[in-house]
Amino acid sequence: MAGILAFAGSNSSKSINYELVKFTLSKIQQHKTDSLNLANYPFPMFSVDLEEKDGYSNSLVELKNEIQDADALLIAVNEHNGHLSAYFKNMLDWLSRLDRKFMLNKKVFLMGASTGKGGAKGAINMAETLLPRFGATISATFSMPSFGTNFSTEEGILDADLLEAHQAALQDFLKSL
């Protein structure tokens, strides 16, 4: 049984990506799961000056430790203007300064949701390139377009093709553990 840590790369209290994370976790039965709401983790904008002056916050060290204690990660990235959100990129910058390989040997199920038709594919593609630099292995990806139309908090993924794609990606991830 693997320990899976799940979070969305968003600091929004109404994150659709965190909704997707919670739905995905509800489908995992054979492993220990835990989730973090990163809206509770405020980080200042990274700068070398701030790093030298203040060092690393307790919440950053705690987040790094939680990531490193997990066997695998389930991450849903949000997209701003076709890119990773500034919040998620900033979080990665801080974590990688604390420990460059903070995701070493972590299998990752990388997802993204958007309200538009692109399904956060730009952010997913960027994260798929970036996270291996920190030691991660991307085991599976899933893109959820038109979240408001294709997802319900009560029912989950409504579109049959998207539900099938999500289930297949989740199974690929779980088989990699």
C-alpha positions as CSV (number, residue, x, y, z in Angstrom):
1,M,0.0,0.0,0.0
2,A,1.5,3.3,-1.1
3,G,1.0,6.7,0.6
4,I,-0.4,9.2,-1.9
5,L,-0.3,13.0,-1.2
6,A,-2.7,15.1,-3.3
7,F,-2.9,18.8,-3.9
8,A,-3.9,21.4,-6.4
9,G,-1.3,24.0,-7.5
10,S,-3.8,26.7,-6.6
11,N,-4.2,29.1,-3.8
12,S,-7.9,29.8,-4.6
13,S,-10.5,29.0,-1.9
14,K,-12.8,28.0,-4.8
15,S,-10.2,26.0,-6.8
16,I,-11.8,23.7,-9.5
17,N,-8.5,21.8,-9.5
18,Y,-8.9,21.0,-5.8
19,E,-12.4,19.7,-6.6
20,L,-10.8,17.4,-9.3
21,V,-8.2,16.3,-6.7
22,K,-11.0,15.4,-4.2
23,F,-13.0,13.5,-6.8
24,T,-9.9,11.6,-7.9
25,L,-9.0,10.7,-4.3
26,S,-12.5,9.3,-3.8
27,K,-11.7,6.7,-6.5
28,I,-8.6,5.4,-4.8
29,Q,-9.3,2.5,-2.5
30,Q,-6.2,0.4,-2.1
31,H,-3.8,3.1,-0.9
32,K,-3.4,5.5,1.9
33,T,-4.3,9.0,0.7
34,D,-3.9,12.5,2.2
35,S,-4.7,15.9,0.7
36,L,-3.5,19.4,1.2
37,N,-5.4,22.6,0.4
38,L,-2.6,24.9,-0.7
39,A,-4.9,27.9,-0.1
40,N,-3.7,27.4,3.5
41,Y,0.0,27.8,2.5
42,P,0.8,31.4,1.7
43,F,4.3,32.0,0.3
44,P,5.8,35.4,-0.4
45,M,7.1,35.9,-4.0
46,F,10.5,34.2,-4.2
47,S,13.6,36.4,-4.2
48,V,17.2,35.7,-3.3
49,D,17.2,38.8,-1.1
50,L,14.2,37.4,0.9
51,E,15.7,34.0,1.0
52,E,19.0,35.4,2.5
53,K,17.2,37.7,4.9
54,D,14.4,35.3,6.2
55,G,15.4,31.8,5.2
56,Y,12.7,29.2,4.8
57,S,9.3,29.4,6.5
58,N,8.0,26.6,8.7
59,S,5.1,26.0,6.3
60,L,7.6,25.5,3.4
61,V,9.7,23.0,5.4
62,E,6.5,21.2,6.4
63,L,5.3,21.1,2.8
64,K,8.6,19.7,1.6
65,N,8.6,17.1,4.3
66,E,5.0,16.0,3.5
67,I,6.0,15.7,-0.2
68,Q,9.1,13.7,0.7
69,D,7.2,11.4,3.1
70,A,4.7,10.4,0.4
71,D,5.3,7.5,-1.9
72,A,3.5,9.2,-4.8
73,L,1.9,12.5,-5.7
74,L,-1.4,13.5,-7.3
75,I,-1.2,17.1,-8.5
76,A,-3.7,19.2,-10.4
77,V,-2.3,22.3,-11.9
78,N,-4.2,25.4,-12.7
79,E,-3.5,27.5,-15.7
80,H,-3.2,31.3,-16.1
81,N,-2.8,32.6,-19.6
82,G,-1.7,29.2,-20.9
83,H,1.0,28.8,-18.2
84,L,1.4,27.5,-14.7
85,S,-0.1,29.9,-12.2
86,A,2.3,32.3,-10.5
87,Y,1.4,30.7,-7.2
88,F,2.4,27.2,-8.2
89,K,5.6,28.3,-9.9
90,N,6.5,30.4,-6.9
91,M,5.9,27.4,-4.6
92,L,8.1,25.3,-6.8
93,D,10.8,28.0,-6.7
94,W,10.8,28.0,-2.9
95,L,10.8,24.2,-2.6
96,S,13.6,23.7,-5.1
97,R,15.8,26.2,-3.3
98,L,15.2,24.3,0.0
99,D,16.0,21.0,-1.7
100,R,16.6,20.7,-5.4
101,K,15.4,17.1,-5.6
102,F,12.4,17.5,-3.3
103,M,10.3,15.2,-5.5
104,L,13.0,12.5,-5.9
105,N,11.6,9.1,-6.9
106,K,8.0,10.4,-6.7
107,K,5.5,9.0,-9.2
108,V,3.1,11.7,-10.2
109,F,-0.4,11.7,-11.6
110,L,-0.5,15.2,-13.2
111,M,-3.9,16.6,-13.9
112,G,-5.4,20.0,-14.8
113,A,-8.8,21.5,-15.1
114,S,-10.0,24.7,-16.7
115,T,-13.2,26.4,-17.4
116,G,-12.3,26.7,-21.1
117,K,-11.9,24.1,-23.8
118,G,-8.1,23.9,-23.4
119,G,-8.3,21.8,-20.2
120,A,-5.2,23.4,-18.7
121,K,-3.0,21.6,-21.3
122,G,-0.5,24.4,-21.3
123,A,0.1,24.2,-17.6
124,I,0.1,20.4,-17.7
125,N,2.7,20.4,-20.5
126,M,4.9,22.9,-18.5
127,A,4.6,20.9,-15.3
128,E,5.3,17.7,-17.2
129,T,8.6,19.2,-18.3
130,L,9.5,21.0,-15.0
131,L,8.7,18.4,-12.3
132,P,11.2,15.8,-13.5
133,R,13.9,18.4,-12.8
134,F,13.0,18.0,-9.1
135,G,13.2,14.2,-9.3
136,A,9.6,13.3,-10.2
137,T,8.4,10.7,-12.7
138,I,5.2,11.6,-14.5
139,S,3.2,8.3,-14.5
140,A,0.0,9.6,-16.0
141,T,-1.8,12.9,-17.1
142,F,-5.4,14.0,-17.4
143,S,-6.9,17.1,-18.8
144,M,-10.4,18.3,-17.8
145,P,-11.8,21.0,-20.2
146,S,-15.0,23.0,-19.7
147,F,-15.1,22.2,-16.0
148,G,-18.5,23.9,-15.4
149,T,-20.1,21.8,-18.0
150,N,-18.3,18.5,-17.5
151,F,-18.1,18.3,-13.7
152,S,-20.5,18.3,-10.8
153,T,-19.5,18.3,-7.1
154,E,-22.2,15.8,-6.4
155,E,-21.6,13.5,-9.4
156,G,-18.0,14.1,-10.4
157,I,-17.1,13.9,-14.1
158,L,-20.2,14.0,-16.2
159,D,-18.9,13.5,-19.7
160,A,-18.6,9.7,-20.4
161,D,-15.4,10.0,-22.6
162,L,-13.7,12.2,-20.0
163,L,-14.7,9.9,-17.2
164,E,-13.2,7.0,-19.1
165,A,-10.0,8.9,-19.8
166,H,-9.7,9.9,-16.2
167,Q,-10.3,6.3,-15.0
168,A,-7.6,5.0,-17.5
169,A,-5.1,7.6,-16.4
170,L,-5.8,6.9,-12.7
171,Q,-5.3,3.2,-13.3
172,D,-2.0,3.8,-15.2
173,F,-0.8,5.9,-12.2
174,L,-1.9,3.3,-9.6
175,K,-0.2,0.5,-11.6
176,S,3.1,2.5,-11.5
177,L,3.2,2.4,-7.7
